[in-house]
Amino acid sequence: MKKLIIANWKCNPATLKEAQELFHLIKEDIKNKDVVICPPSIFLPFLICDDINFGAQNCFWEKSGAYTGEISPQMIKSIGCEYVIIGHSERRTIFNESNDEIRSKIKQAKRAGLVPIVCIGESKDQNTFEIIEEQIRGVEQDVILAYEPLWAIGTGENASFDKVREVREFLKDRKFLYGGSVNSQNAKDYLEITDGLLIGGASLNAIEFLKIIKTAY
C-alpha cells in the first residue's frame, strides 16, 4: 500500500525567498510521489507546479462572501491544490475552533473537490477514544484522519507505537495518518502501522524530510 506523506510547514518560513529555497531542495525528490506540501497559503501560487501535490493548512466554511481575511476551499482548489488540512490542534486550541466549525469546513472542502486531512487527538489529561469519537462524529468515511495527540506536537514526546496501533484499530477502515514529533528515526515504525505521516517541524529541514521520504519509498 502506498504511504501518504504530508508536510505541514505551519507559519514557516518567514519569507517567500526562504520558502522557495526550501522547496527547491526537495522538489526533484518528491515528484510523482504521494507527498503533499502544505506551505502557508500566501506562498502557494509561487510554489505550485506539475507532478507535485499541494495542500492548504486551513480553509473557511463558506464558498465566498463578506468574510474579510478568510480563504475558501474553492479558492484553494482554483490555484491547483488537491488537499487541505482541517482541524489541526493548533487551530482547535489557539483559535478555539469547535467540532461544528470543523465539520462545516470539511463539507465545504469536499464540495470544492478537495481532499480533507482532518486532525484529531487528545490532550494529556483527556480520554483518547472519547475525544476522538466526538471529533469524528458526523465526519464521513472518505476523509483522511491524522492522529496528532496534542502533547506530542513539537515536544519530542511522540506517541508509543502501541498507542497509535490502538487508535488505528479504533478507527477501523478509515485512512489513517500519524503526526506528532515524527522524525527520520521513528518514521519507519510508524509507517508500518499507518497509511502515512503528517510531518511538522521535520518538514522544514530538507535533509531530515528527504530521509523520511526515502524511508517511505
RAZI-V639675 format. One line per field, one symbol per residue. ss: DSSP state (2 for helix, 1 for strand, 0 for the rest). phi: phi as a letter, one per 40 degrees, with the letter a starting at -180 (. if undefined). A space follows every 10 residues. Layout:
# RAZI-V639675
ss=???
phi=???
This chain:
# RAZI-V639675
ss=0001111100 0000022222 2222222222 0000111100 2222222000 0011110000 0000000000 0022222200 0011110022 2222000022 2222222222 2000111111 0000000222 2222220000 0001111002 2200000000 2222222222 2000111100 0000002222 2000011110 2222022222 2222220
phi=.cbcbbbbcf caccbcdccc cccccbdccb cfbcbbbbcd dccdccbdac gbcbaccaac cbcahcbdgc bcdcccccch cbbacbgddc ccccbfcccc cccccccccc ccgcccbccb ibcdcbcdcc ccdcccdgcc ccccbbcbdd cbcgbgbccc cccccccdcc cgcccbbbah fcaccbddcc ccbbcibbbc dcccbdcccc ccdcccb
